[in-house]
Amino acid sequence: MPLKDQITEDMKAAMRAKDTARLGTIRLLLSACKQKEVDERVTLSDADVVAIVDKLIKQRKDSITQFTAAGRMDLADKESAELVVLEAYLPKRLGADEIDAAVLAIVSELGASGPGDMGKVMGAVKQRLAGNADMGLVSAAVKRALTK
């Protein structure tokens, strides 16, 4: 079953269970998916949906940091609950060691030698690891690999 269909089914289940917090988060995710489909006039693949989920998770993490710094724990808790719901739609993530190994393989494959090649390496890494790894960790791994 495509990921978008699974999200729709989860929305229906949340409606039946009257789980308003979960329902709100799922509706937000479906709304972001619909917006992308309308804006780009495409049908989203599972990879596209995972990219949207990644973006929403990053937004939640940033919000949690800001709300915690401002002392608004009520809002930080709400964002944390949304984060848990969104993370359920991500595939299993690669670990730091697996990311490092993949980055080193790509660096040697491309013949990259220094920090000037970062853009070329990141482009290739994003294509191969999109949706399977946290891009913040990937970027750090690429920097380490190119400064050796």
Secondary structure as a PSIPRED ss2 file (coil, helix, strand):
# PSIPRED VFORMAT (PSIPRED V4.0)

   1 M C   1.000  0.000  0.000
   2 P C   1.000  0.000  0.000
   3 L H   0.000  1.000  0.000
   4 K H   0.000  1.000  0.000
   5 D H   0.000  1.000  0.000
   6 Q H   0.000  1.000  0.000
   7 I H   0.000  1.000  0.000
   8 T H   0.000  1.000  0.000
   9 E H   0.000  1.000  0.000
  10 D H   0.000  1.000  0.000
  11 M H   0.000  1.000  0.000
  12 K H   0.000  1.000  0.000
  13 A H   0.000  1.000  0.000
  14 A H   0.000  1.000  0.000
  15 M H   0.000  1.000  0.000
  16 R H   0.000  1.000  0.000
  17 A H   0.000  1.000  0.000
  18 K C   1.000  0.000  0.000
  19 D C   1.000  0.000  0.000
  20 T H   0.000  1.000  0.000
  21 A H   0.000  1.000  0.000
  22 R H   0.000  1.000  0.000
  23 L H   0.000  1.000  0.000
  24 G H   0.000  1.000  0.000
  25 T H   0.000  1.000  0.000
  26 I H   0.000  1.000  0.000
  27 R H   0.000  1.000  0.000
  28 L H   0.000  1.000  0.000
  29 L H   0.000  1.000  0.000
  30 L H   0.000  1.000  0.000
  31 S H   0.000  1.000  0.000
  32 A H   0.000  1.000  0.000
  33 C H   0.000  1.000  0.000
  34 K H   0.000  1.000  0.000
  35 Q H   0.000  1.000  0.000
  36 K H   0.000  1.000  0.000
  37 E H   0.000  1.000  0.000
  38 V H   0.000  1.000  0.000
  39 D H   0.000  1.000  0.000
  40 E H   0.000  1.000  0.000
  41 R C   1.000  0.000  0.000
  42 V C   1.000  0.000  0.000
  43 T C   1.000  0.000  0.000
  44 L C   1.000  0.000  0.000
  45 S C   1.000  0.000  0.000
  46 D H   0.000  1.000  0.000
  47 A H   0.000  1.000  0.000
  48 D H   0.000  1.000  0.000
  49 V H   0.000  1.000  0.000
  50 V H   0.000  1.000  0.000
  51 A H   0.000  1.000  0.000
  52 I H   0.000  1.000  0.000
  53 V H   0.000  1.000  0.000
  54 D H   0.000  1.000  0.000
  55 K H   0.000  1.000  0.000
  56 L H   0.000  1.000  0.000
  57 I H   0.000  1.000  0.000
  58 K H   0.000  1.000  0.000
  59 Q H   0.000  1.000  0.000
  60 R H   0.000  1.000  0.000
  61 K H   0.000  1.000  0.000
  62 D H   0.000  1.000  0.000
  63 S H   0.000  1.000  0.000
  64 I H   0.000  1.000  0.000
  65 T H   0.000  1.000  0.000
  66 Q H   0.000  1.000  0.000
  67 F H   0.000  1.000  0.000
  68 T H   0.000  1.000  0.000
  69 A H   0.000  1.000  0.000
  70 A C   1.000  0.000  0.000
  71 G C   1.000  0.000  0.000
  72 R C   1.000  0.000  0.000
  73 M H   0.000  1.000  0.000
  74 D H   0.000  1.000  0.000
  75 L H   0.000  1.000  0.000
  76 A H   0.000  1.000  0.000
  77 D H   0.000  1.000  0.000
  78 K H   0.000  1.000  0.000
  79 E H   0.000  1.000  0.000
  80 S H   0.000  1.000  0.000
  81 A H   0.000  1.000  0.000
  82 E H   0.000  1.000  0.000
  83 L H   0.000  1.000  0.000
  84 V H   0.000  1.000  0.000
  85 V H   0.000  1.000  0.000
  86 L H   0.000  1.000  0.000
  87 E H   0.000  1.000  0.000
  88 A C   1.000  0.000  0.000
  89 Y C   1.000  0.000  0.000
  90 L C   1.000  0.000  0.000
  91 P C   1.000  0.000  0.000
  92 K C   1.000  0.000  0.000
  93 R C   1.000  0.000  0.000
  94 L C   1.000  0.000  0.000
  95 G C   1.000  0.000  0.000
  96 A H   0.000  1.000  0.000
  97 D H   0.000  1.000  0.000
  98 E H   0.000  1.000  0.000
  99 I H   0.000  1.000  0.000
 100 D H   0.000  1.000  0.000
 101 A H   0.000  1.000  0.000
 102 A H   0.000  1.000  0.000
 103 V H   0.000  1.000  0.000
 104 L H   0.000  1.000  0.000
 105 A H   0.000  1.000  0.000
 106 I H   0.000  1.000  0.000
 107 V H   0.000  1.000  0.000
 108 S H   0.000  1.000  0.000
 109 E H   0.000  1.000  0.000
 110 L H   0.000  1.000  0.000
 111 G C   1.000  0.000  0.000
 112 A C   1.000  0.000  0.000
 113 S C   1.000  0.000  0.000
 114 G C   1.000  0.000  0.000
 115 P H   0.000  1.000  0.000
 116 G H   0.000  1.000  0.000
 117 D H   0.000  1.000  0.000
 118 M H   0.000  1.000  0.000
 119 G H   0.000  1.000  0.000
 120 K H   0.000  1.000  0.000
 121 V H   0.000  1.000  0.000
 122 M H   0.000  1.000  0.000
 123 G H   0.000  1.000  0.000
 124 A H   0.000  1.000  0.000
 125 V H   0.000  1.000  0.000
 126 K H   0.000  1.000  0.000
 127 Q H   0.000  1.000  0.000
 128 R H   0.000  1.000  0.000
 129 L H   0.000  1.000  0.000
 130 A C   1.000  0.000  0.000
 131 G C   1.000  0.000  0.000
 132 N C   1.000  0.000  0.000
 133 A C   1.000  0.000  0.000
 134 D C   1.000  0.000  0.000
 135 M H   0.000  1.000  0.000
 136 G H   0.000  1.000  0.000
 137 L H   0.000  1.000  0.000
 138 V H   0.000  1.000  0.000
 139 S H   0.000  1.000  0.000
 140 A H   0.000  1.000  0.000
 141 A H   0.000  1.000  0.000
 142 V H   0.000  1.000  0.000
 143 K H   0.000  1.000  0.000
 144 R H   0.000  1.000  0.000
 145 A H   0.000  1.000  0.000
 146 L H   0.000  1.000  0.000
 147 T C   1.000  0.000  0.000
 148 K C   1.000  0.000  0.000
